[in-house]
Amino acid sequence: MQVPARNVRIGDLLVEHGFINEKQLQDALNKQKESGGKMIGEIILDMGLVSETQLAQALSIRLKVPFVDLAAVKINTEAVMKIPEEIAREKCVLAFDINNNRLLVATNDPINFYIFEDLKVRTGMDIIPQISTKTAIEEAIGKFYASQAVDNAVDELANERMADTSVTEAESSERIDNAPIVKLVNMMVETAFRMQVTDIHIEPFKTRTRIRFRMDGELVEQDMKVPISFHNSIITRIKILGGMNIAEKRIPLDGRFGTVIDRVNLDMRVSTIPCVYGEKCVIRLLSTADDKTRKITDLGMTDYNYEMFKQIIRCPNGVMLVTGPTGSGKSTTLYATLGELSQPNVNIVTVEDPVEKKIDGVNQCQINDKAGMTFAAALRSILRQDPDIIMVGEIRDGETADIAIRAAITGHFVLSTLHTNDAASTIIRLVDMGVEPYMVASSLVGIIAQRLVKLLCNECKETTVLSDPADLRLVSKTEPVKICAPHKGGCKKCRGTGYAGRTAIHEIIVVTNDIKELISKGATAEEIGAQATHNGTLLLRDNVTQMVLAGRTTMDELVKATYTV
């Protein structure tokens, strides 16, 4: 006789659906006995055997409660506001739709009937629970309540101005710490953080203040209706947070501040510049100590390139450079490399401006130009700190380059970044900075050039045929080939963009003896590049071409990342 679904244990259900095997289930059951009463689902999740979504889907079958993917459904803002934010966060629930006066609520605990009775009393509506993951619910809570809070703060500001039209600009500056402005700036930052934004642009125009977020490398205008009359107040509030001079509006200013959002410490850099209608402000949201250092293979490096990368980091001394334009993920690659190199018996010291991510077990120094703590000065001092590995955030001038090269020659492994267009031209740049070619040849062990390219959304991408002869030449084809393109208008999952996330493409040169010889002779970037290609280096164009032909990205991204005249 078949056992009803409600009596099947969650572990057996995960085995039945192929999420885990019998041995993994037995290991989890043994751990559960030692855990002091933890649920088997939590144990399996902690062991990393299944994802949150897989566990939620299995629970959905087990409890006969529908599963809802909050990233894929259209969320009704009216439904969201039926439950106060503090209650939604406390009980980890999100009302996402209303159907015949019944409230559909996403929860990660569908058998806790006390929650739903409480919500029924608060809302005066019948509650229909649907199961989702805790992460998805928390992300949706952050996004939808913050968005509403921004609108409310703008309305509050408008009402306050209308109620007191006699306030002068000087008085307004004195009252800058008032609640609506504080709320508006806080909500703007919180919304950006939860949407995984890298930069916030606050721009003044004749009749309005435009707010744009940089997501996946693209600037996207936000639906935040902020009148230009509030612009000075917003900038002043941000300056106060960043420790900047609020009276100085004629010159560019820089500052930084930190905050805690969803129990994560967030560090932000602020930059203002005077424009025609007021000061433009850009806030960069930096990586935090709360993020685990990602592995190099998680950043998009192919197996082929990873083997070349391993050849470089096996060297006991020498210089490894990561190159590319601003925002191409160079710092993330350096941190991932430090993660691969960090060992209890190795002394790693970094010099950074700023320290973007704090890594346990690594000594990190912050540059302070005003105090005389420049890259060159810090690097000289670090050499007296008995280091094995040194990371220099950026080689900005000939002096820093010279010290870094000498450090490598005296037995240290040095990692740093440079702004160049490809791997081969990096060598020429070092020589242009004043480093002797023979010094570059004897110290350099590897160069990684990289770019970030956007990935197509798997939910809505469309197949198309590439037939234009010019485009076919770019992907080294002569006959028409099938590739993928973004769906016009995208879908809910990709926020209507057609793209979902980014990955890095790499061009890696291992500096072998034949390349060292070319460097010493003063060879051109083209000659060095040709020899590197002969040695097995895959160019940036080759890497992104493979992705286009595999349907992972588009021709537009190929052109944007690698096209040259």
C-alpha positions in Angstrom: 0.0 0.0 0.0 1.4 3.4 -1.0 2.2 5.8 1.9 0.4 9.2 1.6 2.7 12.1 0.7 2.1 13.7 4.1 3.6 10.7 6.0 6.8 10.6 3.9 9.9 11.9 5.7 11.5 14.9 4.2 14.9 13.0 3.9 13.2 10.1 2.0 11.5 12.6 -0.3 14.8 14.3 -1.1 16.3 10.9 -1.9 13.2 9.9 -4.0 13.5 13.1 -6.1 17.3 12.6 -6.6 18.4 15.6 -4.6 20.6 13.5 -2.3 21.5 9.8 -2.1 21.0 7.2 0.7 24.5 7.6 2.1 24.1 11.4 2.3 20.8 11.0 4.1 22.3 8.5 6.6 25.2 11.0 7.3 22.6 13.7 7.9 20.6 11.5 10.3 23.8 10.7 12.3 24.6 14.5 12.5 21.0 15.2 13.6 21.4 12.8 16.6 24.4 15.0 17.8 22.7 18.3 17.0 20.4 18.5 20.0 17.0 18.6 18.2 17.7 20.3 14.8 15.3 19.6 12.0 16.7 17.1 9.3 16.0 19.8 6.6 18.3 22.3 8.4 21.0 19.6 8.8 20.9 18.8 5.1 21.0 22.5 4.2 23.9 23.1 6.6 25.8 20.2 4.9 25.4 21.9 1.5 23.7 18.8 0.1 20.7 20.7 -1.3 19.9 24.3 -2.1 17.2 26.3 -0.2 15.0 26.1 -3.3 15.3 22.3 -3.6 14.5 21.9 0.1 11.4 24.3 -0.2 10.2 22.3 -3.2 10.5 19.0 -1.3 8.7 20.5 1.7 6.0 21.7 -0.8 5.4 18.1 -1.9 5.6 16.8 1.7 3.1 19.3 3.2 1.0 19.7 0.1 1.5 23.5 0.2 2.1 25.3 -3.1 5.7 26.5 -3.8 6.0 30.1 -5.0 9.1 31.6 -6.7 9.0 35.3 -5.6 11.5 36.3 -8.2 9.2 35.0 -11.0 5.7 36.2 -9.8 4.3 39.7 -10.1 4.0 41.0 -6.6 1.0 43.1 -5.7 2.2 46.2 -3.8 -1.3 46.6 -2.2 -1.0 43.1 -0.8 2.6 43.7 0.5 1.4 46.8 2.5 -1.3 44.7 4.3 1.4 43.4 6.7 3.6 46.0 8.5 7.3 45.7 7.7 8.4 44.9 11.3 5.9 42.0 11.4 6.9 40.7 8.0 10.6 40.7 9.1 9.9 39.2 12.5 7.8 36.3 11.1 9.6 36.0 7.7 6.4 36.4 5.7 5.5 38.4 2.6 2.0 39.0 1.3 2.3 38.9 -2.5 -1.2 38.9 -3.9 -4.9 39.2 -3.0 -7.5 36.7 -4.4 -11.2 37.1 -3.6 -10.4 38.9 -0.3 -7.9 36.2 0.6 -4.3 37.2 1.2 -1.6 35.0 -0.4 1.4 34.9 1.9 4.9 33.5 1.2 6.4 31.7 4.2 9.3 29.4 5.0 7.3 27.8 7.9 3.9 26.8 6.5 3.0 24.6 9.5 3.2 27.4 12.1 -0.5 28.1 12.3 -0.1 30.7 15.1 1.6 33.1 12.5 -1.4 32.9 10.1 -4.0 33.3 12.9 -2.2 36.5 14.0 -2.0 37.8 10.4 -5.7 37.0 9.9 -6.6 39.1 13.0 -4.3 42.0 11.8 -5.5 42.1 8.2 -9.1 41.0 8.6 -8.5 38.6 5.6 -8.2 34.8 5.2 -4.6 33.8 4.8 -3.4 31.3 2.1 0.1 30.2 2.9 2.6 29.3 0.1 6.1 28.0 0.7 9.2 29.9 -0.4 12.8 30.1 0.7 13.9 32.3 3.6 16.5 34.1 1.4 13.9 34.9 -1.3 11.4 36.2 1.3 14.0 38.4 3.0 15.2 39.9 -0.4 11.6 40.6 -1.4 10.8 42.2 2.0 13.9 44.5 1.6 13.1 45.5 -1.9 9.3 46.2 -1.7 9.2 47.8 1.7 12.2 50.0 1.0 10.7 51.1 -2.3 7.5 52.1 -0.6 9.5 53.9 2.2 11.3 56.0 -0.4 8.0 57.2 -1.9 6.7 57.9 1.6 9.8 59.9 2.5 9.5 62.0 -0.7 5.8 62.6 0.1 6.6 63.5 3.7 9.3 66.0 2.5 6.8 67.6 0.0 4.2 68.0 2.7 6.7 69.5 5.1 7.7 72.1 2.5 4.1 73.0 1.7 3.3 73.4 5.4 6.2 75.8 5.9 6.9 77.7 2.7 8.6 80.5 4.7 11.7 78.5 5.5 14.8 80.1 4.0 17.6 78.0 2.5 19.9 78.8 5.5 17.2 77.6 7.9 16.7 74.5 5.7 20.4 73.7 6.0 20.2 73.9 9.8 17.3 71.5 9.8 19.0 69.1 7.5 19.0 66.3 10.0 15.2 66.2 9.9 13.5 62.7 9.7 12.3 62.8 6.1 15.7 63.5 4.6 17.4 61.0 6.8 14.8 58.4 5.8 15.1 59.2 2.1 18.9 58.8 2.0 18.8 55.6 4.2 16.1 54.0 2.1 17.9 54.9 -1.1 21.1 53.1 0.1 19.1 50.1 1.5 17.2 49.7 -1.8 20.4 49.8 -3.7 22.1 47.3 -1.4 19.2 44.8 -1.7 19.2 45.2 -5.5 22.9 44.3 -5.6 23.8 47.8 -7.0 27.5 48.9 -7.3 26.9 52.6 -7.6 24.2 55.2 -6.9 24.1 58.3 -9.1 22.3 61.4 -7.7 22.1 64.0 -10.5 20.6 67.5 -10.6 18.7 68.8 -13.6 16.6 71.9 -14.2 13.3 70.5 -12.9 14.2 67.2 -11.1 16.8 65.1 -9.4 17.5 61.9 -11.3 18.5 58.8 -9.3 20.2 56.0 -11.3 21.6 52.7 -10.1 24.4 50.8 -11.8 23.4 47.1 -12.0 25.3 44.5 -13.9 27.4 47.3 -15.4 24.5 49.3 -16.8 23.0 52.5 -15.3 19.2 52.1 -14.8 17.0 55.1 -13.9 14.9 54.5 -10.8 11.3 55.4 -10.5 11.9 57.8 -7.6 10.2 61.1 -8.2 12.5 63.6 -6.3 11.9 67.3 -7.0 15.0 69.5 -7.6 14.0 71.6 -4.5 15.1 68.6 -2.3 18.5 68.1 -4.1 20.6 70.3 -1.8 19.2 68.8 1.3 19.9 65.2 0.0 23.5 66.2 -0.9 24.1 67.9 2.5 22.8 64.8 4.3 25.2 62.6 2.3 28.1 65.0 3.0 27.4 64.9 6.7 27.5 61.1 6.6 30.7 61.1 4.6 32.5 63.6 6.9 32.7 66.2 4.1 32.6 70.0 4.3 28.9 70.9 3.8 29.8 74.6 3.1 32.1 73.8 0.2 30.1 73.5 -3.1 32.6 74.8 -5.6 35.1 72.0 -5.8 34.9 68.1 -6.0 34.9 66.4 -2.6 35.5 62.8 -1.4 34.3 61.0 1.7 33.2 57.6 3.0 30.8 56.2 5.6 29.6 52.8 6.8 26.2 51.4 7.8 24.6 48.1 8.7 21.9 46.7 6.4 20.3 43.3 7.1 23.1 42.5 9.6 25.7 43.1 6.9 28.4 45.9 7.4 28.4 48.0 4.2 31.2 50.4 3.4 30.5 53.3 1.0 32.7 55.8 -0.9 31.2 59.2 -1.7 32.2 61.6 -4.5 30.6 65.0 -5.3 31.3 67.3 -8.2 29.8 70.7 -9.0 27.5 70.8 -12.1 25.3 73.4 -13.7 22.2 72.8 -11.6 24.0 71.7 -8.3 26.3 69.0 -7.1 26.3 65.6 -8.6 26.9 62.8 -6.1 28.0 59.2 -6.7 28.0 56.6 -3.9 30.0 53.5 -4.5 28.9 50.5 -2.4 32.0 48.4 -1.6 32.3 44.7 -0.8 32.2 44.0 2.9 33.9 41.8 5.4 30.7 39.8 5.7 31.1 38.4 2.2 33.2 35.2 2.0 36.1 35.6 -0.3 35.0 34.0 -3.6 37.1 31.3 -5.3 38.7 32.1 -8.6 36.7 29.4 -10.3 33.4 31.0 -9.1 34.4 34.2 -11.0 34.0 32.7 -14.5 37.5 31.5 -15.1 37.4 28.5 -17.5 39.2 25.3 -16.7 41.8 26.0 -19.4 42.6 29.4 -18.1 42.6 28.1 -14.5 45.4 25.7 -15.3 47.5 28.7 -16.7 46.6 30.7 -13.5 47.8 27.9 -11.3 51.2 27.9 -13.1 51.5 31.6 -12.2 50.6 31.4 -8.5 52.9 28.3 -7.9 55.9 30.7 -8.4 57.6 31.4 -5.1 58.5 34.9 -6.2 57.8 37.4 -9.0 55.1 39.9 -10.0 51.5 38.9 -11.1 49.5 41.7 -12.6 45.7 41.9 -13.1 44.7 44.4 -15.8 41.6 45.9 -17.2 39.5 49.1 -17.1 37.7 50.5 -14.0 34.9 48.2 -12.9 36.2 45.1 -14.6 36.5 43.0 -11.4 40.3 43.3 -10.9 40.1 43.7 -7.1 37.7 40.7 -6.8 40.2 38.6 -8.8 43.1 39.8 -6.5 41.1 38.9 -3.3 40.2 35.5 -4.8 43.9 34.9 -5.5 44.8 35.9 -1.9 42.2 33.3 -0.8 44.0 30.6 -2.9 47.4 31.7 -1.5 46.5 32.3 2.2 48.0 29.7 4.5 48.8 29.7 8.3 52.6 29.6 7.5 52.5 32.5 5.0 52.8 36.2 5.8 50.6 38.2 3.5 50.6 42.0 3.6 48.4 44.3 1.4 48.5 48.0 0.6 45.1 49.2 -0.6 43.2 52.4 -1.3 40.7 51.7 0.2 40.6 48.3 1.9 37.5 47.0 0.2 37.2 43.6 1.8 38.7 42.5 5.1 40.2 39.0 4.9 40.9 37.0 8.0 44.6 36.1 8.4 45.8 38.9 6.0 47.5 42.1 7.2 45.8 44.9 5.3 47.1 48.5 5.2 45.0 51.6 4.2 46.6 54.4 2.1 46.5 57.9 3.7 48.0 60.5 1.3 47.5 63.3 3.8 49.6 61.5 6.4 52.3 60.6 3.9 51.1 56.9 3.7 51.4 56.6 -0.1 51.7 53.3 -2.0 55.4 53.8 -2.4 56.0 54.7 1.2 53.9 51.9 2.5 55.6 49.4 0.2 59.0 50.4 1.5 57.9 49.8 5.1 56.2 46.5 4.2 59.5 45.1 2.9 60.8 45.4 6.5 57.8 43.4 7.8 59.2 40.0 6.7 56.4 39.4 4.1 56.1 36.3 1.8 53.3 37.8 -0.4 52.6 41.5 -1.0 49.5 42.8 -2.6 49.6 46.4 -3.9 46.1 47.7 -4.7 47.3 49.6 -7.8 50.5 50.5 -9.5 49.9 54.2 -10.1 53.4 55.6 -10.9 56.9 54.7 -11.8 58.2 54.8 -8.2 55.6 52.2 -7.0 56.3 50.0 -10.1 60.0 50.1 -9.4 59.7 49.2 -5.7 57.2 46.4 -6.6 59.6 45.0 -9.2 62.6 45.1 -6.8 60.5 43.4 -4.1 59.8 40.5 -6.5 63.5 40.2 -7.5 64.5 40.0 -3.8 62.3 36.9 -3.3 58.7 38.1 -2.7 55.5 37.3 -4.6 53.8 40.6 -5.5 50.3 41.0 -6.8 48.9 44.2 -8.2 46.7 45.8 -10.8 47.2 48.1 -13.8 44.9 49.9 -16.2 45.7 48.5 -19.7 43.6 47.2 -22.5 45.2 43.8 -22.9 47.8 41.5 -21.3 50.6 42.2 -23.8 50.4 46.0 -23.6 50.9 45.8 -19.8 54.6 45.0 -20.3 55.0 48.1 -22.5 53.2 50.2 -19.9 55.7 49.1 -17.2 58.6 50.1 -19.4 57.0 53.4 -20.2 56.7 54.0 -16.4 60.5 53.9 -16.3 61.2 50.3 -15.2 64.1 48.8 -17.2 63.1 46.1 -19.6 65.6 43.6 -18.1 64.0 44.2 -14.7 60.5 43.6 -16.0 61.7 40.4 -17.8 63.4 39.0 -14.7 60.5 39.7 -12.3 57.2 39.3 -14.2 55.7 35.8 -13.9 52.1 36.3 -15.3 49.5 38.8 -16.5 45.7 38.4 -16.3 43.7 40.8 -18.5 40.0 40.7 -17.8 36.6 42.2 -18.6 33.1 41.6 -17.3 30.4 40.5 -19.7 26.6 40.3 -19.1 25.0 36.8 -19.2 21.7 36.2 -21.0 18.7 35.4 -18.8 18.1 31.6 -19.1 14.3 32.1 -18.6 13.6 34.3 -21.6 16.6 34.2 -24.0 15.7 33.5 -27.7 17.5 31.6 -30.4 18.5 33.5 -33.5 20.8 33.0 -36.6 24.0 35.0 -37.0 24.3 35.6 -40.8 25.9 39.1 -41.2 29.4 38.5 -42.8 31.0 41.2 -40.5 29.6 39.6 -37.4 30.6 36.1 -38.6 34.2 37.3 -39.0 34.1 38.5 -35.4 33.3 34.9 -34.2 35.7 33.4 -36.8 32.9 31.7 -38.8 32.1 31.7 -42.5 28.7 30.0 -42.5 25.6 31.2 -40.6 25.4 29.9 -37.0 22.8 29.7 -34.3 23.3 31.9 -31.3 21.1 33.4 -28.5 19.7 37.0 -28.1 17.9 38.7 -25.2 14.1 38.7 -25.4 12.8 42.2 -26.1 11.3 43.5 -22.8 12.9 40.6 -20.8 10.9 38.9 -18.1 10.2 39.2 -14.4 13.3 37.3 -13.4 15.7 39.6 -15.2 13.7 42.8 -14.4 12.9 43.3 -18.0 16.5 43.6 -19.2 17.0 40.2 -20.9 20.2 39.7 -18.9 20.9 38.1 -15.5 24.2 38.7 -13.8 27.8 39.0 -15.2 30.9 36.9 -15.4 34.5 37.6 -16.1 36.5 36.7 -19.3 40.3 36.4 -19.0 43.4 36.6 -21.2 46.3 35.0 -19.3 50.0 35.3 -20.3 52.4 33.1 -18.5 55.8 34.8 -18.9 57.9 32.0 -20.2 61.6 32.2 -21.2 60.9 33.1 -24.8 58.6 36.0 -23.7 61.3 37.1 -21.2 63.7 37.3 -24.1 61.3 39.4 -26.2 60.8 41.8 -23.2 64.6 42.2 -22.7 65.0 43.0 -26.5 62.3 45.7 -26.3 59.7 43.9 -28.4 56.4 45.5 -29.3 53.1 44.5 -27.7 52.1 42.8 -31.0 55.2 40.6 -31.0 54.7 39.6 -27.3 51.0 38.9 -27.9 51.8 36.7 -31.0 54.3 34.7 -29.0 51.9 34.3 -26.0 49.2 33.1 -28.4 51.6 30.6 -29.9 52.3 29.4 -26.3 48.6 28.8 -25.7 47.1 32.1 -24.5 43.4 32.5 -25.4 42.7 36.1 -26.2 39.7 38.0 -24.6 38.0 37.8 -28.0 38.5 33.9 -28.1 36.9 33.5 -24.6 33.9 35.7 -25.3 33.4 34.1 -28.7 33.1 30.7 -27.0 30.4 32.1 -24.7 28.5 33.6 -27.7 28.5 30.3 -29.6 27.4 28.5 -26.4 24.4 30.8 -26.0 25.6 32.4 -22.7 26.0 36.0 -23.9 25.4 38.2 -27.0 27.2 39.7 -29.9 26.6 43.2 -28.3 28.6 42.1 -25.3 31.4 40.7 -27.5 31.7 44.0 -29.3 31.5 46.0 -26.1 34.2 43.9 -24.4 36.7 43.3 -27.2 36.1 45.4 -30.3 39.0 47.4 -31.6 39.4 49.3 -34.9 
